[in-house]
Structure formats: structure tokens, C-alpha cells
Amino acid sequence: MLAVFQSFGLPELGIILLIALIIFGPAQLPKIGRSVGKAIREFRTSSTEVSKAITEGIEGPEEAEENKSKKKEEEEV
């Protein structure tokens, strides 16, 4: 399934954009783009929160905070 999405190139994306332009019209595309962007942002935020909650549930809140601070230190170095 993932291989299908990796084969998208610039011509395919152009065709998809053209079809979306024909279906929704030029006035609606910015609104649709904004709503898709917000949905993606909310999905990322919620998935981060869920993974954080799972990590805290498995390791415990103290260990999760220690691991988080260790990761920040490693990124800074």
C-alpha cells in the first residue's frame, strides 16, 4: 500500500490538482487547503499526545520525563 503513494510524482499531483480545481472551483480550493492543513495539524498533535500517554503508561511519568530530557540533551549535542 505504501508503494502506491511513493510513486506519485509532479505530473500526477498536477493532474490531481487540476481535477480538484474543476470539481471545487478556484474560490473553494484555499478553504479546502486550510481545512486539510488544520486536520493534519490536529492529527499530528493528537498522535503525539497519544504516544506520550502510552509511553508514560508503560514507563511511568518519572521515567518518561527522564527519557525526554535525555533526548533533548542528545539533540543539542
C-alpha positions in Angstrom: 0.0 0.0 0.0 2.8 2.4 0.8 4.5 1.7 -2.5 1.5 3.2 -4.3 1.9 6.6 -2.6 5.7 6.7 -3.2 5.1 6.5 -6.9 3.3 9.9 -7.0 5.4 12.5 -8.9 4.9 16.0 -10.1 2.7 15.1 -13.1 0.4 13.0 -11.0 0.0 15.7 -8.4 -0.7 18.3 -11.1 -3.5 16.1 -12.5 -5.0 15.7 -9.1 -4.8 19.5 -8.5 -6.4 20.1 -11.9 -9.3 17.7 -11.1 -9.8 19.3 -7.7 -9.8 22.8 -9.4 -12.5 21.6 -11.9 -14.7 20.0 -9.2 -14.5 22.6 -6.4 -13.6 25.8 -8.3 -10.9 28.3 -7.6 -12.8 30.0 -4.8 -13.2 26.9 -2.7 -9.6 25.5 -3.0 -8.0 27.8 -0.5 -10.7 27.0 2.1 -10.3 23.3 1.4 -6.5 23.6 1.7 -6.8 25.4 5.1 -9.2 22.8 6.5 -6.9 19.9 5.3 -3.9 21.7 6.9 -5.8 22.1 10.2 -6.9 18.5 10.1 -3.3 17.3 9.6 -2.0 19.5 12.3 -4.7 18.3 14.8 -3.9 14.7 13.8 -0.2 15.2 14.5 -0.9 16.8 17.8 -3.3 14.1 19.0 -1.0 11.3 17.8 1.9 12.9 19.8 -0.3 13.1 22.8 -1.4 9.5 22.5 2.2 8.3 22.1 3.2 10.4 25.1 0.4 8.9 27.2 1.3 5.4 26.1 5.0 6.0 27.0 4.0 7.4 30.4 1.7 4.4 30.9 4.4 1.9 30.2 7.4 3.6 31.8 5.7 5.8 34.4 5.7 9.6 34.4 9.1 10.0 36.1 10.9 7.7 33.7 9.2 9.3 30.7 10.3 12.8 31.7 13.9 11.5 32.2 13.9 9.9 28.8 12.5 13.1 27.3 15.2 15.3 28.9 17.9 12.8 27.7 16.6 13.0 24.1 16.8 16.9 24.3 20.3 16.7 25.5 21.3 14.4 22.7 19.7 16.6 20.1 21.6 19.7 21.4 24.9 17.9 21.2 
